[in-house]
Amino acid sequence: MRTEKVLIVEDDRTIRHLIATQLQSLNLHIDEACSAESAIKKLASNHYGLVLLDINLPQMDGLSLCRKVKEHYPTIAVILLTALSSDMDRVIGLEMGADDYICKPFFARELQARIKTQLRHRAQLLMAQSSNEQTEKQPIIQLGKLHIEFASHQAFLANQAINLTATEFDLLVYFAKHPNHVFSRQQLLDQVWGYQHSGYEHTVNSHINRLRSKFEQYHQTPFIETVWGVGYKLNPRQLSAN
């Protein structure tokens, strides 16, 4: 089994080494960068599975680097390291494509669990992409104008391909498999993100907002609806509307 490579981008040398030590039990290849510039160079010459990214970096900040990573390497998972008080930074980071975030200070086991979850999502994505030649044998979901192909890990709306991150795709598939079913934010965290942790509802909100914004240029009426006081559902009737 191939050992995944993880890049820790953190300007504080002590924190970088501490994180690297905490990840030793995961059997990962750990690389380190002290700045966004250094990280960009390493990303260009290595195949990373995940980037652990501090928001507060010198020169180019972590949020800008997150956007660049997702633009050029969409299959790389990104986990942001944030301060407890920076709620807005966490929301903006998720909107820029980050797959998850974790607040400083954090427990080693929580960090390990988040990393394992994101690497599992990435492995599923790469496996699907490598199976393109078997597309016709793979499951397909068709709901009105929405077409989801598991083999190519792609979603189409009105024949337009929608560029989704691995987590966005998983979230959309979960909704599509359960049309009209209302899910709470915590249920979505448990089923899509793969861990149980209260207080991370912003993660769900941000991913759903990004899903809506990516689809709205082709379909103005949101088909992922908010059920106030309960959660969210996919309304298949909206996908058949003009």
C-alpha positions in Angstrom: 0.0 0.0 0.0 1.4 3.4 -1.0 2.4 5.7 1.8 0.6 9.1 1.5 2.6 12.2 1.7 1.5 15.1 4.0 2.8 18.6 3.8 2.8 20.7 7.0 2.8 24.4 6.3 3.5 26.3 9.5 5.9 29.2 10.1 6.6 28.2 13.7 9.3 25.6 13.7 8.4 24.2 17.1 4.7 23.7 16.2 5.8 22.1 12.8 8.0 19.6 14.6 5.3 18.9 17.2 2.7 18.2 14.6 5.1 15.9 12.7 5.7 14.0 15.9 2.0 13.6 16.5 1.6 12.1 13.0 4.3 9.5 13.3 1.9 6.7 14.3 -0.1 7.2 11.0 2.7 5.7 8.8 2.8 8.8 6.6 5.6 10.5 4.7 5.8 13.9 6.4 7.2 17.0 4.7 7.5 20.5 6.1 7.3 24.1 4.8 7.8 27.3 6.7 6.1 29.7 4.2 3.6 29.7 1.3 6.5 30.2 -1.1 8.3 27.1 0.1 5.0 25.2 0.1 4.3 26.1 -3.6 7.8 24.9 -4.6 7.3 21.6 -2.8 3.8 21.1 -4.2 5.2 21.5 -7.7 7.8 18.7 -7.3 5.9 16.2 -5.0 2.7 14.3 -5.0 1.0 15.1 -1.7 -2.2 13.6 -0.4 -2.9 16.3 2.1 -1.8 19.7 3.2 -2.0 20.8 6.8 -2.1 24.6 6.5 -1.7 27.3 9.1 -3.8 30.4 8.2 -1.4 32.9 9.7 1.7 32.7 7.4 4.1 35.5 6.5 3.9 37.1 3.1 1.2 35.1 1.4 -1.4 34.1 4.0 -2.8 30.6 4.4 -6.2 31.4 3.0 -4.6 32.6 -0.3 -2.4 29.5 -0.4 -5.5 27.3 0.2 -7.2 28.8 -2.9 -4.1 28.2 -5.0 -3.7 24.6 -3.9 -7.4 23.8 -4.7 -7.1 25.6 -8.1 -4.0 23.7 -9.2 -4.3 20.4 -7.2 -8.0 19.8 -6.6 -7.5 16.2 -5.4 -5.2 17.3 -2.5 -7.1 17.5 0.8 -6.5 20.7 2.8 -7.0 21.0 6.5 -6.7 24.5 8.0 -5.1 25.2 11.3 -6.9 28.1 12.9 -7.2 30.0 16.1 -10.2 29.5 18.3 -11.3 33.1 17.9 -11.1 33.3 14.1 -14.6 32.1 13.1 -14.6 34.3 10.0 -11.2 32.9 8.8 -12.6 29.3 9.1 -15.7 30.2 7.1 -13.7 32.0 4.4 -11.2 29.1 4.3 -14.0 26.6 3.7 -15.4 28.8 1.0 -12.0 28.8 -0.7 -12.1 25.1 -0.9 -10.6 23.8 2.3 -11.9 20.3 3.2 -11.8 20.8 7.0 -10.3 22.9 9.8 -9.1 22.3 13.3 -8.7 24.8 16.0 -5.5 25.4 18.0 -4.7 24.0 20.5 -5.9 20.5 19.5 -5.5 17.0 20.7 -3.3 14.6 18.7 -6.0 12.0 18.3 -8.4 14.6 16.9 -5.9 15.7 14.3 -5.1 12.1 13.4 -8.8 11.4 13.0 -9.3 14.4 10.7 -6.3 13.5 8.6 -7.4 9.8 8.2 -10.9 10.9 7.2 -9.6 13.3 4.5 -7.1 10.8 3.1 -9.8 8.2 2.9 -11.9 10.6 0.9 -9.0 11.2 -1.4 -8.3 7.5 -1.9 -11.9 7.0 -2.9 -11.6 9.9 -5.4 -8.4 8.5 -7.0 -9.9 5.0 -7.2 -12.9 6.4 -9.0 -10.8 8.3 -11.4 -8.6 5.3 -12.2 -11.7 3.3 -13.1 -12.8 5.5 -15.9 -12.5 2.7 -18.4 -15.3 0.9 -16.5 -17.7 3.9 -16.5 -20.6 2.0 -18.1 -20.5 -0.6 -15.4 -20.5 1.9 -12.5 -23.6 3.3 -10.7 -25.1 6.5 -12.0 -27.6 8.7 -10.3 -30.0 10.6 -12.5 -32.4 13.1 -10.9 -34.0 15.3 -13.5 -31.3 17.6 -14.8 -28.7 16.3 -12.3 -26.5 13.5 -13.5 -23.8 11.9 -11.2 -21.2 9.5 -12.4 -19.4 7.5 -9.8 -16.6 6.2 -12.0 -15.4 9.6 -13.2 -16.4 11.2 -9.9 -18.2 14.0 -11.8 -21.5 15.7 -11.5 -23.4 17.4 -14.4 -26.4 19.8 -14.3 -28.2 20.4 -17.6 -25.2 18.7 -19.3 -22.8 21.2 -17.8 -19.9 19.6 -15.8 -19.6 21.0 -12.3 -16.2 21.2 -10.7 -16.5 19.8 -7.2 -14.0 19.0 -4.4 -14.0 15.4 -3.0 -16.1 16.5 0.0 -18.6 18.5 -2.1 -19.1 15.5 -4.3 -19.6 13.1 -1.4 -22.1 15.6 0.1 -24.0 15.8 -3.1 -24.1 12.1 -3.6 -25.4 11.6 -0.1 -28.3 14.0 -0.7 -29.0 12.4 -4.1 -29.2 8.9 -2.7 -31.8 10.2 -0.2 -34.0 12.7 -2.1 -36.6 14.5 0.1 -35.0 13.2 3.3 -34.2 16.0 5.7 -30.8 15.7 7.5 -29.6 17.7 10.4 -26.1 19.2 10.3 -24.8 16.7 12.8 -26.2 13.8 10.7 -24.4 15.1 7.7 -21.2 15.5 9.7 -21.5 11.9 10.9 -22.3 10.4 7.5 -20.2 12.5 5.0 -17.3 13.6 7.1 -17.0 10.4 9.0 -16.5 11.6 12.5 -18.8 12.7 15.3 -18.1 16.1 16.8 -20.6 18.7 17.9 -19.9 22.3 17.2 -18.7 22.0 13.6 -22.0 23.0 11.9 -20.1 25.8 10.1 -18.4 23.1 8.0 -21.7 21.8 6.7 -23.1 25.3 6.1 -20.1 26.4 4.2 -20.0 23.3 2.0 -23.7 23.6 1.2 -23.3 27.3 0.3 -20.5 26.4 -2.0 -22.5 23.6 -3.7 -25.4 26.0 -4.2 -23.1 28.7 -5.7 -21.5 26.2 -8.1 -24.9 25.0 -9.4 -26.8 28.3 -9.4 -25.4 29.6 -12.7 -27.0 26.7 -14.5 -30.1 26.4 -12.2 -31.3 29.4 -10.4 -33.7 27.6 -8.0 -31.7 25.9 -5.3 -32.5 22.2 -5.2 -30.7 21.7 -1.9 -33.2 23.3 0.4 -33.0 24.6 3.9 -35.6 23.2 6.3 -35.6 25.8 9.0 -34.9 24.5 12.5 -34.2 21.0 11.1 -31.5 20.9 8.4 -31.3 20.3 4.7 -32.8 18.2 2.0 -32.5 17.6 -1.8 -35.8 18.4 -3.5 -35.9 16.4 -6.8 -38.9 18.4 -8.1 -36.6 21.4 -8.4 -34.3 19.5 -10.7 -37.2 18.9 -13.2 -38.3 22.5 -13.2 -37.3 24.8 -16.1 
